[in-house]
Amino acid sequence: MTNNSKIWKAIVETVKLKTKQKKIELLRQASLMLAMFFLPFGYDALFKLIMDLSGSYWTADLVFYSVSGFFWLSYILLTRILNKNNENV
């Protein structure tokens, strides 16, 4: 392998890494926004719909806290992945 091909290979790998990091960053930000949305404050109509379907306030509360918790967890995990990738660069 020549020096030029090694350089181009390194450039291509760097570009792939940056696009992957951008995708992870986008998912991370979306997870944070969704986690904040699904906390049981400020979306009364959706909460009432789930409460009417389930017949229980506590079930609706549990559903929304669970969904919010899922997105918080994904935000934390994606942040760790991004931090690990940034340390390797």
N, C-alpha and C positions, 0 to 999 in steps of 0.2 A: 504494500500500500504506500502510495507516495505521500509526501507532506501535504500537498494540496487536498487530496482526498480526505486525509485525517482532519484537516481544518474544516472542510465542508461538512464532514460528518459531525464534528463538534458543534458547528453552527446550527445544523438541522436539529440536533438533540436539544440545544438550548431553546430554539423556537418551539419545539414540541413541549418542553417543560413549561415555558411561559404560557402557552395556550391552555395547558392542563391546569396551571395555577389560576388562570383567569376564570376557568369554569368552576373550580373549587371555590374561589372567592365569590362568584355569583351565587352559587348554591348556599354558601355560608350566610351571605347577606339576606337571601330569600328566607332561609330558615329563621333568622333572627326576627324578621318582619312578621312571619307567620306565627312564631311563638308569642310575640307580643299581641297579635290580633286575637289569638285563641284564648288568652287569659279572659276569664269571665267578667269583663268590664267593657261596655261600649258597643255591644252588638246584640242588643236586646231581642230583636226580631228572630235572629238565628237561634239564640238561646231558648226563647219561648217555643219555637218550632220543635226543637229537640225535647223540651220539657213536655209539650203536648203529646209528642209521639211516644215518649217513654212513660209518661204519666207520673213522673217523679222529679222533683227539683234536684235531689241528690244524685240521681242517675245522670241528669243533664250536666250537673256540675262536674261529676267524675269524668264524663266524656270530654268536656272542654279542657279540664286540667290535664287529662291524659294526652290529648292532641298537642296541647301547648308544651307539655313535658317532652314529648317526642321531638318537637322542633328545637327545643332548647338543647337537648342531647345531641342532635345532629349539628347544631351550631358549634357546640363545644368540640365535638370530634373533628369537624372540618377545620376549626381553628388550630387544633393540634397538628393536623396533617399539613396545613399551610406553614406553620412554624417549623415543623421538621424539614419541609422542602426548602424553606428559606435558609436554614442552617447548613444544608448540603450545598447550596449554591455559592 
